[in-house]
Amino acid sequence: MNIEILVLVGAAAVLIFSMILALASRYKKCPSDRILVVYGKVGSGKSAQCYHGGAAFIWPIIQDYQYLSLTPLPIDIKLEGALSKQNIRVNTPSTFTVGISTEPGVMENAAERLLGLTLQHVNELAKDIIFGQMRVVIATMDIEEINADRDKLIANISTGVEVELKKVGLRLINVNVQDITDASGYIDALGQEAASKAIAEAKIKVAEADRDGEIGSAAAQRDKRIAVSNANAEATRGENTAAVDIANSNAQRRSAQAEADRLATAAEKVAEAKVLEEAYAAEQKAEQQRAERERATQHANIVVPAEIAKERQIVEADAEAEKARRIQQGMSDAVRSEKQAEADGIKFVQIAEAEGIRAKLLAEAEGAQAVLTGKAKGFKDLVESCSGPQGAQQMLVTELLPQLVREQVQAISNLQIDKITVWDGGAGANGKSSTANFLSGFGSVVPPLHELARNAGIELPEYLGKMAEEEVKSPPIVAPIAPPKNAE
C-alpha cells in the first residue's frame, strides 16, 4: 500500500515537473537581432504578434512562433539602360543595404510577407522593388542633375524605394551609387567640360596671384614715387611760404614808403583822391579777378590735362589688359597698375606746381592790395585833418594855384602874331582907345581863375577875389580862340 502511494506521488511529481518544463519551454525570449513572430490565435483580429526584444509565452496547440532575422542584406543593383528625363539611357550600378524593419506596423507586414522565406528570397524580392523604383526616379531627372547632384539622386531613390519596401516589411539602411555612365558619352562630355572649367579657373587663379604680386610691386613703386613727390611738394610749399613772407615784407616796406610819399605828394593828389580810391578799388577787384582767372587757367592748363591724361592712360591700360587677358591670361594688369601709378605721380607733381603758382599770384595780389590800402588810408587821414572833403579840396586847390596860373599863362604864351594893324580913332565912350580895348579884350580869352575852379566843383576863398554879380548869374562861355596870323 505504501509502495503504491509512493508510486502515485512520484508519478504526480514527474507529471508536475514535466508540465513545468513544458510550460517553461513555451516561454520564448526575443534576441536583439531578431523579431519574434507569434502566430495562431493571437486575438484582436491580428494575423501575428511581433516582438522586438522582451519575451512572450507561446500557448501550446493554439499558438506557434518563428524568428525574423534583422541581419542587413547587401543588394547589388546593376541598373543599365534606364531612360532619363531627356530620353538618354543611363547606367547606374549601385549597392543597397536593406533589412527587416522594427517599426510598429511595418513588422507585421514583414511577418505576413517574409515569414518563412530565406534570405536569398528576401534579397530577390527587394532587388525587384529597387530596380523598378530606380527606373522611376531616373525618369524624372535630367542627366546634369543626376551627374552633378548625387545627394538629390540618392534622396529621391531613398524616398521612392523606402515607401515600396515598407509594404513588404523592409527598410532601406544605406544607398551607395557607385558610378553614373551613359551609352552616348554625354556624362563624359560634361565631366570634360567641368574639368576644363576647373583647369581654366586654376590657371586664372595662378594668373591672379601673379597679377597680385605685380600689383604689389607696382604699388610699392607708386608709394615710393608718391612719397618723393610729397617731399618735393613740401619743399616747394616751404619755398612758396618764404616767398609769401618776402612779399609781405616788401608790401610792408612799400606801405611805409607810400606813407612817406603821402606826406610829400598829398598836396598834388588830394584832388584826385576820390577818383583814385575808386580806381584802386576797381584795380584791386580786377587783380583779384585776374588772380582767380590765372588760378583757373593754371588749373585748366595743368591739373585738367593731367587728369585727362590719367583717364586716357587708364582707358588705354584697360583696353590693353582686356586684350592681353584673352591672350596671356591677365598678365597685363600689373602694367595697367604701373601706368596708373605714374599718372598719379604726374598728377601730384602738377598739383604741387599749380599750388606754387597760386601762392605766388596771391602774394603779388596781397602786395598790391597793401600799397593801395596805404594810399587810401593816407588820403583818408588828410581828409580828416582838413575837417572834411571840402576843406581838403580847398587846401589842395590853394597849393595848386601856381600851377593853375602857369596853365593860364601858357594858354597864350605860344601865340604867334606876325603883325597887328590897329586903326585908332581916338578915345571911346569909356575913355579907352581902340588899342586899349583890343588889348584888354585879348586878355579875356584866358580862362578866368574862378570859373575854372567852379567848373571843378570848388569855390575859391574870398581873399583870392570874387566874381562880379553878373558873372555869377550868367557865367561866360569860354571857347578856345584860334590865334590869327594877321590881325588888322
PyMOL commands that set and color helices and strands:
alter all, ss='L'
color gray80, all
select helices_A, chain A and resi 2-25+106-113+119-138+143-148+150-166+186-328+333-385+389-413+434-443+449-455+462-464+469-473
alter helices_A, ss='H'
color red, helices_A
select strands_A, chain A and resi 27-29+34-40+48-51+55-57+63-69+73-83+89-100+170-177+181-182+419-420+486-487
alter strands_A, ss='S'
color yellow, strands_A
deselect
rebuild
show_as cartoon
